[in-house]
Amino acid sequence: MICFGKNAVNINKYLKKGDPILLEGSLGKVEAYINKNGKAQAPDGDVILEKFQFLGKKSKEENDSFDNNSISSSDYESKDTSSEKAPDISRPLIVKYPVIKSRKQNSATIEWENNEVSDGFIYFGLDTTDLEQAGSESDKRSHSISLTNLLSDTTYYFSVRAVDVTGLYSDPLFVKVDLTLPESVTLISPLDSVRVLEARLEWQKVMAVDGYRVQVKKSGVQVWSADNVKETHVTVPENKIESDSTYTWTVEYVKNGVYSAPSNEGSFIYTKWPTTFEYVSDMQETYWKNGWGDGNKNLSEDGNPILIAGVQYDKGLGMHAAAEVNYALDGNYDYFMAVIGHDDEANGGNGVIFKVVADNDTVFTSKPMIWGEPGQLIKVRVTNADTLKLILDTNGDGGYDHADWANAIIYKLSAQGVASRSNLVPTTTELIGNYPNPFNPNTTIEFNIAKTEFVELNIYNTMGQKVDVLVSEELPSGSYTVDFSGQNLASGIYFYTLSTSTFVATKKMILLK
């Protein structure tokens, strides 16, 4: 039940969450709205503490008027108002509810506005009944007062009043400032197993803490951590994570040597950009259809630099849904990669759906990409495909659908050092060996993969330390060779391990210099 004033009535059947309303109390009229808990809340987000009389719901037609006809007099409990004292309109009024303009570790700035030029006073304390004056400003309508030396991990109540040249005071308005520590840190990005080229982890700042501890895990096993982090972001070193692997991460804050509960888990898929590739925008298409206008290579639909959520890309396709571009691959490529998103130049619409089709098989479909959302990095396998189709769907609304295949590339595994030895499909996964062995400084490792799956091939020293990663990605079934150079390693015994979800094998090799 939503209630206001003494003799409150049930008006929840007339109001819903988000409705703008007008209230009147001893200080005059105040604009507010109904929050999700059915309480009157000021536009800045602070719940109104003083009791008010409900005047009506704000009219949609006029910004400064309220629809008093939306609730009839019969909806109120009858009361005798003959003895009530009319508001003293000669006193100054606070017409803009006090808001917390900024909040730092041990300080806060409160802003409010009076109905006339007058003095402003602010009081604070640990509850609403015992407040001390904390600051004042003279001869202004709009006031902004900063309070310092506040105690962290504490909840304060502030009160503001106006006083005019005749010495008349307004009634106080209260605002609550919560400086207590949260139970845990809130993560910003990356979340939900998005692909990233750089594992930059970001989270929200917690006031008045000594630092943060970050932990990164793969399949529940910690692979990297950082303690006493002072910023609200870290970048995981590349040598601690492997391409096309999924990682989870959490953050804890520390205060006086005590760690908070871990944050909810974030997750990401680290993805290495290939060393050798072709930009799709530099290739000759076999078919080009754009939904509006001509579309562009290396520019947006309207001919501007490609820009997705404020990030600019030098290469790519700028188009308008519904659109389709086709390319002939002739079985020569293994992966297509791009950053997909709605271009910043067109604000609106229901979003654009991106599809990748290889030989008439849809191998990737995005969620609707909405204006303002960060671009999404995608990596799609197209091994042995003869044709590639890049399709943009309108998601039911053809307006404002400017979309980009930013930095779109295509590449083959053999160019990354992984070569296929045969067209025959092996029946078992096997680590065959390396030749020559002993070697100086180069050798070639052979292995078979029986089915398409994620494959890792790593080099270790006799201490069990990983010294190189040769393969860390999904491979189709086939026979492969990988070249390894010990140019920067000392002479000695080394081990190489091939692993998949169902297979692990290790062999020894000797480097003689």
C-alpha positions, 0 to 999 in steps of 0.5 A: 500500500502506498501511503502519504500524510496522516489519514493515509489512504490506499492509492496503489491501484492508481499509481505504479512504479515510476509514476511522477507525483506531486506532494505537499508538506509544511515546506511546500510542494515537492516533485517525486516518483514512486520507486519499486518499493512503493515509496515516494522518492526524489529524482536523485534517488533519495527516499523522502523521509518527511510526511507529505500530503498526496496532491496528484499524479503528474500529467503527461501533457504538461511538465509543470501540472498534475492530473488531480482528476486521476483520483476522485475525492471518494477515494479518500477517507473523509476528514475534517479540515476546518481546524487545519492551519494553512501552510505559511507561504511567507516562509522560504521553501526548498524547491529542489530536493537535496542530492548527494552530488559527489561522495568520496572516501571521507567527504560528501557534497550536498546540493539543493535549491530554494525558491528565492535568494536566501541563506542555506544551512546544512546539519549532520549527525548519526540520526535525524534527532541529533544534528549539528550545523556543518556549513552554510552559504549566504544569498543564493538560490542554489546551494552546494556545501561539501562536508569533510572529515567524515568517518568511513563505514558510517551512515550519516543523516543530513538536513538542509534549511533555508532562511530569508532576510526576515529570519524566517526558516523553512522546514528541514529536508533530510538526506541519507548518506551511506558510507558503510562498506558493501559486502563485496566488490561489484565487477564491471567487465569482462563478464559472461565469457566474452572474448577479449584480446586483452585481459583487462579486469575492471570493478567498481571502487569501494570507498575507504578500503586499503586495496584489492585482491584479484584472483583468476582461475581456469577450471577452478584452478588459480592461474594468477593473482594480484594482491594489494592492488590500489587501482580498480583495474588490472591486466592479466599478463599474457604469459599466464593465460592461453588463447581460446581458454575460458577464465573466471575472476573475482575481486575482494577488498581489504580493510585493516588486514581483513578481506571481504567476501569474494565478488560474484564471478566474472568470466572471459575467453582470452583470444590471441590476434593471429600473426598472419591474416587478411582483412576482409575489407581488402578482399574482393567480394562475390556479392554485395547487398546493402539495406540502405545506400551503398555501404562502405569498406573501412568506413561506416555506413555514412562514410565516417570512421567506424566507431562502436561505443566510442572505440574507433576501428581502422578497417572493416565493413560499414553497412545498413541492415538488411545486408549481405556480403559473400566471399569465395574461400575455396577451402583455404581458411580456418577462422573468421574474426571481427568485432561486431556492433551498432555504429555510433552514428545512428542512435535508435532502432531495435538492434542488429543481428549478425550472422556468419554462414559457411557453405550455407551452414549458419555457424554464428548468430549474435544477440541483437546488438544495440546502439551504445553497447560495446563491440563483441569480438567473435571468432568463427571456424570456417575450415574447408568452407568454400563460401563465406556469407556475412549477413545483417538482419534488422531484428524487425526494425529497419530504422537506424540499423547502421552496423559494422564488421570492424577489423574483420579478418580471415586466416589459416592455421598453417600461417600461425605455425600449425600445419596439416600433414595429410588429408586423411582423418586419423582414428586416434589422437596421438603424440607421435614425436619430434625430429630431429632429436636431439636438436639445435636449435629447431625441431618439428613435433608431430601429432594426430587429432581424432576429432574436432576439439580444444588442443594444447601443446606446451613445452616444459623444463625439468623443473616443471615450468612452462617455457612455451605454448605452441598450440592453444586452440580448437583444431579439427580432426587431422594430422599436424606438425608444429615447429619449435625453436630452442634458440632462447633456451639453454642446452638440456632436457625438455618435455612437450605435452599434448592434451585434449579433453580426453587425452594427455601424453608427454615426450622428452627431447634434448636440446644440444648447443 
